[in-house]
Each structure stands twice: as C-alpha cells, then as structure tokens.
C-alpha cells in the first residue's frame, strides 16, 4: 500500500482522507474542511484538562446509568451537507450506536467543542456543520479561558434554536441527550484559569 504522509496539494474526498495516513512527527490531528486537509493546533493545558475532566464525568455517568452509549475522544464526524468533502473533529462525542469499524463516529447524539481564543472562528464553523448531522440532538461549546459555555439543543420538532443557551459560572450544565446534570464548574476542576 502506498502511504502518503504529507497532505496532498489537491482536494480530497472523505474516502481519500480516511485512507490517508496523516501521522507525522508532531502528532497533530487533521480534519477535512471542504475537501482540504487542515492541521489542528495542539491543545493548550486548560483545553486538555477540560477535555479530560468533562470526558471522565460523561464516561462515569454513562457507566453508572448503564446506558448503551460510548464517549469518543477526537472522533471524526461527517456533516450531512457536503458529506463527501468534510470530516470534522470535535473534542468529544457521545454515540449510542454500535461500533462500525469506521473512522467516523457512528450516529453521534452529543458533540462537544472546547473553545480557545485562537480557534473560535473554526470552532463555530464546525458547530454549524454539526447541526446538519441528523442524529445530533445537542452541541456543547465550552470555553477554555473562563467558566462559561453555550448549549444548542434541537427542539421536539427537530429544529435548532436561533441562539445557543449561555451558561456562566455557578450554572448547572444539563446534557439532556444523555441525562446528565452537574455544575458547569466541575468541568474546570483540573484546569488552570488565567
């Protein structure tokens, strides 16, 4: 098999992207944005701590509740719109579907992005792409620099709200898609602020 390690100079399809061996010495993650491979910057200390803490809280909740759902870290997800040209990489995802052996999370219900000042535009671009995935019912965007977050939830008719629900320090984080409620500050337990 011919393994290509540098991103190609031409556009890629999802099939070409998932077959491409993107490993390099930096250990960077790659996503496919509109047919172009895009390297993702390494996470900050706070970003990684929030990702780990929130992931542990969600995983422990799913195990305790006996739900047939799984937490995935940095999974690939394919938006419905322009699906042939996009594989986005959220920080965390929950799926209740059986593993399918592919490189994309099967039928995610919850997607989580950790917002850093350096990637706000790209993160929100991903969030709008996530709203096109039929199985996704909830999206959490959690800030890495302050205790705050925004939640988007589909309503019973399957529509997304015009604006996310803002959450601040002292707020309860309710993830209805998995039946989890906890103080938002718990996600920041091991993250340094400031």
C-alpha positions as CSV (number, residue, x, y, z in Angstrom):
1,X,0.0,0.0,0.0
2,X,1.3,3.4,-0.9
3,X,1.2,5.6,2.3
4,X,1.2,9.3,1.9
5,X,2.4,11.3,4.9
6,X,2.2,14.9,3.7
7,X,-1.2,16.5,2.8
8,X,-1.8,16.4,-0.9
9,X,-1.8,19.6,-2.9
10,X,-5.1,18.7,-4.4
11,X,-8.6,18.4,-2.8
12,X,-9.5,15.1,-1.2
13,X,-12.8,13.2,-0.7
14,X,-13.7,11.8,2.6
15,X,-12.8,8.3,1.3
16,X,-9.3,9.6,0.3
17,X,-8.9,11.4,3.6
18,X,-9.8,8.4,5.7
19,X,-7.4,6.2,3.7
20,X,-4.6,8.8,4.1
21,X,-2.0,8.2,6.8
22,X,-1.8,11.6,8.3
23,X,0.7,10.8,11.1
24,X,3.7,12.9,11.3
25,X,6.3,13.7,14.0
26,X,4.2,16.5,15.5
27,X,1.3,14.2,16.4
28,X,-1.1,16.7,15.0
29,X,-4.7,15.9,14.3
30,X,-6.2,16.6,10.9
31,X,-9.7,17.3,9.7
32,X,-11.1,17.7,6.2
33,X,-12.7,21.1,5.7
34,X,-14.4,21.4,2.3
35,X,-12.0,18.9,0.7
36,X,-8.8,20.5,2.1
37,X,-6.8,18.7,4.9
38,X,-6.4,21.1,7.8
39,X,-3.9,20.5,10.6
40,X,-5.2,21.3,14.1
41,X,-3.0,23.1,16.6
42,X,-2.0,21.3,19.7
43,X,-4.4,21.8,22.7
44,X,-3.5,24.2,25.5
45,X,-3.1,22.9,29.0
46,X,-6.5,24.3,30.0
47,X,-8.1,22.8,26.9
48,X,-6.7,19.4,27.6
49,X,-7.6,19.5,31.2
50,X,-11.2,20.4,30.4
51,X,-11.4,17.7,27.7
52,X,-10.1,15.1,30.2
53,X,-12.3,16.2,33.1
54,X,-15.5,16.5,31.1
55,X,-14.8,13.3,29.3
56,X,-14.3,11.5,32.7
57,X,-17.6,13.0,34.1
58,X,-19.5,11.9,31.0
59,X,-17.9,8.4,30.8
60,X,-18.6,7.8,34.5
61,X,-22.2,9.0,34.1
62,X,-22.8,6.7,31.1
63,X,-21.3,3.7,33.0
64,X,-23.3,4.4,36.2
65,X,-26.6,4.9,34.2
66,X,-26.0,1.6,32.4
67,X,-26.6,3.4,29.1
68,X,-25.5,1.6,25.9
69,X,-23.7,4.8,24.9
70,X,-19.9,5.5,24.5
71,X,-17.8,8.5,24.9
72,X,-15.3,9.1,22.0
73,X,-12.3,11.5,22.1
74,X,-11.5,13.5,19.0
75,X,-13.6,11.3,16.7
76,X,-14.3,12.1,13.1
77,X,-17.8,13.2,12.3
78,X,-19.2,13.7,8.8
79,X,-21.7,16.6,8.3
80,X,-24.7,15.8,6.1
81,X,-24.2,18.8,4.0
82,X,-21.1,18.4,1.7
83,X,-20.6,15.0,3.3
84,X,-18.2,14.0,0.5
85,X,-15.8,16.8,1.4
86,X,-15.8,17.1,5.2
87,X,-14.6,15.2,8.2
88,X,-14.6,17.4,11.3
89,X,-13.0,16.5,14.6
90,X,-14.9,17.6,17.8
91,X,-13.2,17.3,21.1
92,X,-15.7,14.8,22.5
93,X,-18.7,12.9,21.2
94,X,-21.2,10.5,22.6
95,X,-22.8,7.8,20.4
96,X,-25.3,5.2,21.3
97,X,-24.8,3.2,18.1
98,X,-22.7,0.1,17.9
99,X,-19.1,0.5,16.7
100,X,-19.0,0.1,12.9
101,X,-15.2,-0.2,12.4
102,X,-15.0,3.1,10.5
103,X,-13.1,6.2,11.3
104,X,-16.1,8.4,11.8
105,X,-18.3,8.3,15.0
106,X,-21.5,6.4,14.1
107,X,-24.7,8.4,14.8
108,X,-23.4,10.8,17.4
109,X,-26.1,12.3,19.7
110,X,-23.9,14.8,21.6
111,X,-20.9,16.8,20.3
112,X,-18.6,18.9,22.4
113,X,-16.1,21.6,21.3
114,X,-13.7,23.3,23.7
115,X,-13.4,26.9,22.6
116,X,-9.9,28.5,22.6
117,X,-9.3,32.2,21.7
118,X,-7.1,31.1,18.7
119,X,-9.7,28.9,17.1
120,X,-13.1,30.5,17.8
121,X,-14.0,31.0,14.1
122,X,-13.1,27.5,13.1
123,X,-14.9,26.0,16.1
124,X,-18.2,27.8,15.3
125,X,-17.8,26.8,11.7
126,X,-17.7,23.2,12.9
127,X,-20.7,23.7,15.2
128,X,-22.8,24.9,12.3
129,X,-21.7,21.9,10.3
130,X,-22.6,19.6,13.2
131,X,-26.2,20.9,13.1
132,X,-26.6,19.1,9.7
133,X,-25.9,15.6,11.2
134,X,-29.4,14.0,11.7
135,X,-28.5,12.1,14.9
136,X,-27.0,15.0,16.8
137,X,-29.5,16.4,19.3
138,X,-27.2,18.5,21.4
139,X,-24.0,20.5,21.0
140,X,-21.9,22.0,23.8
141,X,-19.3,24.7,23.3
142,X,-17.3,25.1,26.5
143,X,-14.8,28.0,26.9
144,X,-11.2,27.2,27.9
145,X,-10.4,30.6,29.4
146,X,-13.4,31.2,31.7
147,X,-16.1,29.1,33.3
148,X,-18.8,29.6,30.7
149,X,-20.4,27.6,27.9
150,X,-23.1,27.6,25.3
151,X,-25.5,24.8,24.5
152,X,-27.5,24.2,21.4
153,X,-30.4,21.7,21.5
154,X,-32.9,20.5,18.9
155,X,-36.4,21.2,19.9
156,X,-39.1,18.4,19.7
157,X,-39.8,19.3,16.1
158,X,-36.1,18.7,15.3
159,X,-35.3,22.4,14.8
160,X,-32.2,24.2,16.2
161,X,-32.6,27.4,18.2
162,X,-31.6,30.7,16.7
163,X,-29.2,31.3,19.6
164,X,-27.3,29.0,21.9
165,X,-28.3,28.9,25.6
166,X,-25.5,30.7,27.5
167,X,-24.2,29.3,30.8
168,X,-21.9,31.0,33.3
169,X,-20.0,30.3,36.5
170,X,-22.5,28.9,39.0
171,X,-24.8,27.5,36.3
172,X,-25.9,23.9,36.0
173,X,-24.8,22.1,32.9
174,X,-27.6,19.9,31.7
175,X,-26.9,17.5,28.8
176,X,-30.4,16.2,28.1
177,X,-29.2,13.9,25.3
178,X,-27.5,11.7,27.9
179,X,-29.5,12.6,31.1
180,X,-26.5,14.3,32.8
181,X,-26.8,17.4,35.0
182,X,-23.9,18.8,37.0
183,X,-22.4,22.2,38.0
184,X,-20.6,23.6,35.0
185,X,-17.6,24.4,37.2
186,X,-16.9,20.6,37.6
187,X,-15.6,20.5,34.1
188,X,-12.9,23.0,35.1
189,X,-11.8,21.2,38.3
190,X,-8.3,20.5,37.0
191,X,-7.9,23.4,34.5
192,X,-5.9,26.4,35.4
193,X,-7.7,29.6,34.9
194,X,-5.9,32.8,34.0
